[in-house]
Amino acid sequence: MPHYHFHTLHGRLFRDVEGEDLVDAAAARRHTLRVMGEILRDGATGFWDAGPFRVLCTDADGAVVTGLVAEQLKLIDAVRMMADIEANDQRD
């Protein structure tokens, strides 16, 4: 089975030296989502102050399989998103 590593970066890099054996790259992408979700659900200490939170999945050779970024929206982006939601509601 292929071997994958799930490194995280949130203020500092945490290298996953153990990794996981998974069936294929699709399973590794699903696991990357799980890693992100678990860390965010558990409160990711300092999430709001340390900038974007990143998870990077690599294969055994170090090639990038996928990566995810979670970050707080800037106020202007949140306002634009709300305007888009309201415009969409008016069309329905």
C-alpha positions as YAML, in Angstrom:
chain: A
units: angstrom
residues:
- id: 1
  name: MET
  ca: [0.00, 0.00, 0.00]
- id: 2
  name: PRO
  ca: [1.25, 3.51, -0.76]
- id: 3
  name: HIS
  ca: [2.52, 5.60, 2.15]
- id: 4
  name: TYR
  ca: [1.50, 9.25, 2.73]
- id: 5
  name: HIS
  ca: [2.50, 12.03, 5.13]
- id: 6
  name: PHE
  ca: [0.25, 14.83, 6.43]
- id: 7
  name: HIS
  ca: [2.31, 17.85, 7.41]
- id: 8
  name: THR
  ca: [0.73, 20.88, 9.09]
- id: 9
  name: LEU
  ca: [1.74, 24.51, 9.15]
- id: 10
  name: HIS
  ca: [0.19, 26.93, 11.60]
- id: 11
  name: GLY
  ca: [2.72, 29.45, 12.72]
- id: 12
  name: ARG
  ca: [5.31, 26.67, 12.62]
- id: 13
  name: LEU
  ca: [5.78, 23.48, 10.62]
- id: 14
  name: PHE
  ca: [4.86, 20.11, 12.10]
- id: 15
  name: ARG
  ca: [6.36, 17.37, 9.93]
- id: 16
  name: ASP
  ca: [4.51, 14.05, 9.89]
- id: 17
  name: VAL
  ca: [7.41, 11.61, 10.09]
- id: 18
  name: GLU
  ca: [5.27, 8.49, 10.63]
- id: 19
  name: GLY
  ca: [2.68, 8.88, 7.90]
- id: 20
  name: GLU
  ca: [-0.08, 6.47, 6.95]
- id: 21
  name: ASP
  ca: [-0.51, 3.57, 4.56]
- id: 22
  name: LEU
  ca: [-3.58, 4.23, 2.40]
- id: 23
  name: VAL
  ca: [-5.05, 2.53, -0.65]
- id: 24
  name: ASP
  ca: [-4.44, 5.36, -3.14]
- id: 25
  name: ALA
  ca: [-4.19, 9.13, -3.69]
- id: 26
  name: ALA
  ca: [-7.98, 9.52, -3.47]
- id: 27
  name: ALA
  ca: [-7.91, 7.99, 0.02]
- id: 28
  name: ALA
  ca: [-5.01, 10.31, 0.89]
- id: 29
  name: ARG
  ca: [-7.07, 13.34, -0.22]
- id: 30
  name: ARG
  ca: [-10.00, 12.19, 1.95]
- id: 31
  name: HIS
  ca: [-7.63, 11.70, 4.88]
- id: 32
  name: THR
  ca: [-6.24, 15.22, 4.35]
- id: 33
  name: LEU
  ca: [-9.80, 16.54, 4.82]
- id: 34
  name: ARG
  ca: [-10.17, 14.45, 7.99]
- id: 35
  name: VAL
  ca: [-6.91, 15.79, 9.41]
- id: 36
  name: MET
  ca: [-7.98, 19.38, 8.72]
- id: 37
  name: GLY
  ca: [-11.44, 18.79, 10.19]
- id: 38
  name: GLU
  ca: [-10.17, 17.08, 13.34]
- id: 39
  name: ILE
  ca: [-7.67, 19.80, 14.11]
- id: 40
  name: LEU
  ca: [-10.15, 22.62, 13.50]
- id: 41
  name: ARG
  ca: [-12.89, 20.82, 15.45]
- id: 42
  name: ASP
  ca: [-10.55, 20.36, 18.40]
- id: 43
  name: GLY
  ca: [-9.99, 24.10, 18.55]
- id: 44
  name: ALA
  ca: [-6.60, 24.55, 16.84]
- id: 45
  name: THR
  ca: [-5.10, 26.60, 19.63]
- id: 46
  name: GLY
  ca: [-4.39, 30.11, 18.44]
- id: 47
  name: PHE
  ca: [-6.13, 29.60, 15.09]
- id: 48
  name: TRP
  ca: [-7.46, 33.16, 15.00]
- id: 49
  name: ASP
  ca: [-4.06, 34.73, 15.68]
- id: 50
  name: ALA
  ca: [-1.61, 32.63, 13.69]
- id: 51
  name: GLY
  ca: [-2.78, 33.20, 10.13]
- id: 52
  name: PRO
  ca: [-3.75, 30.44, 7.70]
- id: 53
  name: PHE
  ca: [-3.74, 26.82, 8.82]
- id: 54
  name: ARG
  ca: [-2.37, 24.42, 6.20]
- id: 55
  name: VAL
  ca: [-2.29, 20.66, 5.73]
- id: 56
  name: LEU
  ca: [0.03, 19.28, 3.05]
- id: 57
  name: CYS
  ca: [-0.16, 15.65, 1.93]
- id: 58
  name: THR
  ca: [2.91, 14.12, 0.31]
- id: 59
  name: ASP
  ca: [3.65, 10.62, -0.90]
- id: 60
  name: ALA
  ca: [6.58, 8.49, 0.25]
- id: 61
  name: ASP
  ca: [8.84, 10.17, -2.32]
- id: 62
  name: GLY
  ca: [7.93, 13.65, -1.09]
- id: 63
  name: ALA
  ca: [5.75, 14.54, -4.08]
- id: 64
  name: VAL
  ca: [2.76, 16.72, -3.22]
- id: 65
  name: VAL
  ca: [-0.58, 14.90, -3.44]
- id: 66
  name: THR
  ca: [-2.83, 17.69, -2.16]
- id: 67
  name: GLY
  ca: [-3.02, 20.56, 0.28]
- id: 68
  name: LEU
  ca: [-5.71, 22.48, 2.14]
- id: 69
  name: VAL
  ca: [-5.80, 25.96, 3.66]
- id: 70
  name: ALA
  ca: [-8.20, 27.27, 6.31]
- id: 71
  name: GLU
  ca: [-8.16, 30.90, 7.29]
- id: 72
  name: GLN
  ca: [-10.40, 33.58, 8.69]
- id: 73
  name: LEU
  ca: [-12.09, 35.68, 6.01]
- id: 74
  name: LYS
  ca: [-11.03, 39.28, 5.78]
- id: 75
  name: LEU
  ca: [-13.92, 41.60, 6.61]
- id: 76
  name: ILE
  ca: [-14.21, 42.85, 3.03]
- id: 77
  name: ASP
  ca: [-14.44, 39.27, 1.72]
- id: 78
  name: ALA
  ca: [-17.11, 38.41, 4.30]
- id: 79
  name: VAL
  ca: [-19.13, 41.51, 3.29]
- id: 80
  name: ARG
  ca: [-18.87, 40.55, -0.40]
- id: 81
  name: MET
  ca: [-19.96, 37.01, 0.39]
- id: 82
  name: MET
  ca: [-23.02, 38.28, 2.27]
- id: 83
  name: ALA
  ca: [-23.90, 40.53, -0.67]
- id: 84
  name: ASP
  ca: [-23.67, 37.52, -3.00]
- id: 85
  name: ILE
  ca: [-25.91, 35.48, -0.68]
- id: 86
  name: GLU
  ca: [-28.49, 38.26, -0.51]
- id: 87
  name: ALA
  ca: [-28.43, 38.76, -4.30]
- id: 88
  name: ASN
  ca: [-28.92, 35.02, -4.79]
- id: 89
  name: ASP
  ca: [-31.84, 35.00, -2.32]
- id: 90
  name: GLN
  ca: [-33.54, 37.81, -4.25]
- id: 91
  name: ARG
  ca: [-33.26, 35.82, -7.51]
- id: 92
  name: ASP
  ca: [-34.97, 32.78, -6.00]
...
